[in-house]
Amino acid sequence: MDRISDIAMPRFLDIEASSLSMDSYPIEIAWSDPSGAIESHLINPYAVDEWIDWDYNAQQIHGISRKQCREQGVHPSYLCSRMNQVITQGEILYADGGAFDENWIDVLYSAGSSLGHAQFRVVHSDAVMLPLLMKIEHDEKKRWQLYETLKLEARAIVKERHRASVDVQYLIELWKLCINMSEAV
């Protein structure tokens, strides 16, 4: 039985970046709303003089070129404004990139917001998934094994990867698997 409609869905976020270097910056961001609808934007790196880092190996992974970002991307200030409109101050968005995603939000808001920082928090998605599985499996090692199995199941549902909206959909599907399993107990 699918009972997730009675439970508030957390909001998820994913970011694709120019590289994994210290000089990297976000080039695509997606987030979900409380109903699971996903909003996604490419970001124009040419709008920020300092955003010159680019890794062609990363481009091969995510499939996004600098040219595509320039032609289809939004200005960082527009994106910060948009996110501030739809994400409540103090709200938590869950991302599986951990410190990378937190850093890229900081980089975005440093470039695109007069505040210089986001008014929401980015927390690793494990923090919202694993507590659900504690209801099922008390042994930490077995719980992590179960979690890895559910990740594989979620990847089977969402076959694509390395685009922000697709990766947010993966996190939504993973959360649904975790919540359905925890509610079945």
N, C-alpha and C positions, 0 to 999 in steps of 0.2 A: 504494500500500500504506500503511495506517495503522499506524505504528509507535509512536505516542505512549504506548501502554500500558507500554512498557519504560522510559519516561523519567518522572522525578518531576515532577509538575505543580507549578508555583509556586502560591502562594496569592494570591488577588486580593481586593481590598476596594473598596467604593464607598460614598460618603456623599451623601445629599441633605441640604440645609441650609435654614435659615430665610431666608437671603438670601446675597449675596456681600459684605456690608458687614463692617466691622471688628468689629461686635457680633454677628455671626452665630454660630450654633451648629448642631450636627447634629440632624436630626429623624428620619433613617432611616439605618441602617448595615447593610450586608450584607458577608459574606466567604465565601470558599470554603475547603473543607478540601483536603488533598492529593489526594483522589479526585475533586474537582470538585463535591461536594455543597455547596449554598449555604444559609447560615443568615442570616436577615434579621430586623431588629427596628425597629419604630417607637419613638421616644423621646418621653416625656412632658415637654414644655418647662415645664409648670406645676410640676414638681418642683424647679426651680432659679429662685429669685427674680430673678436677673439676666438670665434668658433671656426678654427681652421683644421683641427685634428680630423683625420679620416683614415680608416683602416679598410682597405679593399678586401681583406679576408672577412671582416665583419659584414661588408656589403654582400659578399657571396652568400653568407648565412641568412641574412634577413631579406636580401633582394631589393633593397632600397638604395637608389643612387643619390648622390648630391644634387644632380640635375633634377631628378624627380622631386626632391625636397624643395629645391629652389622654385620649381614651376607649380607645385601643388601644395606646398607647405604654407602654414599660417605664421604670422609674426609672433614671437614669444609673448609680447604684451597682450595680443588678442587672446592667446591661449590661457595666460594667467587670469585675465579678466573672465574668460568663459568658465574656467574651473572654479573661480571664486563665486560665480553666479550659481553653479549647480552643486557645489560641494560645501556643506555647512562648516562653519568655523568650528574647529576642535574635532571634527569627524575623523574617523580612522578609515583608511583605505588599505587593503591587504594586497601585498605583492610578493611574488616568489623570488624576486631579485635581491631582497634584503637591502644591505647597505648600498649596493649599486643604485637601486631605484630611489632610495632616500637621497643620495648624492645628486642624482640627475634632476630630481624635483628642486633641490637647492640651487643647482646650476640654472635651471629654467627660471625660477623666481628671482634669482640674482640679476638675470638679464632682462626679465620681462615684467617685473612688478616694482612699483615704488616702495613697497614694504620690504622687498629683498628676501622674503621668505613666504612659504605657504602657510595658510592658516589651518591646514589639516595635517594629519600625521600619516606617515607611511609605516606600516608594521609588516613584518614577515608573515606570509600567509600560513605558515605552520602554526602560528599563535592562535588562529581561529579554527584550524582543522584538527590538530592533535587533541585538544580537550574533548572534542566530540567522540573521538575514538577511545578515550579513557573509560567511557561507559561500557565499552565492549571488551577491551583488553587492558588489564591492569599492569601486566608485565611490559616494561618499557621497550625491551628488545622486540618482543612480539608485536607491540603496537606499531613500532616503526616498520616492521615487515608488512603488517597489514596496510599501513599508509603507502608504502611503496607499491603494493599490489593495486591499491585504489588509484594511484597515479597512473599506472599502466592502463587500467580500465578507462580512466578519463582521457588518456591519449588515444585510446582506440575509438572513443566517441569523437574527439576533435583531432583529426589526423594531421592537419597542417600545424606549423609552428613557426616561431620567430617573426611573427607580425603581431603588433600590440593587441589588436582586437581579437585575433585568434587565441592568443595566450590568455587574455581575460576570459574568453569563453571556456578555455580549458580549466581555469581556476573555478569558474562557476560550476562546471560539471563535476569537478573534484569535490567541491563543497557539497553539492547535491548527493553524491555518493556517500560522503562521510555522514551527512545529516540523516539520510535515509537509513543507513546502517545503525546509527545511534538511536534513532526513533523506533527501530524494529525490536530493540531489546526490551 
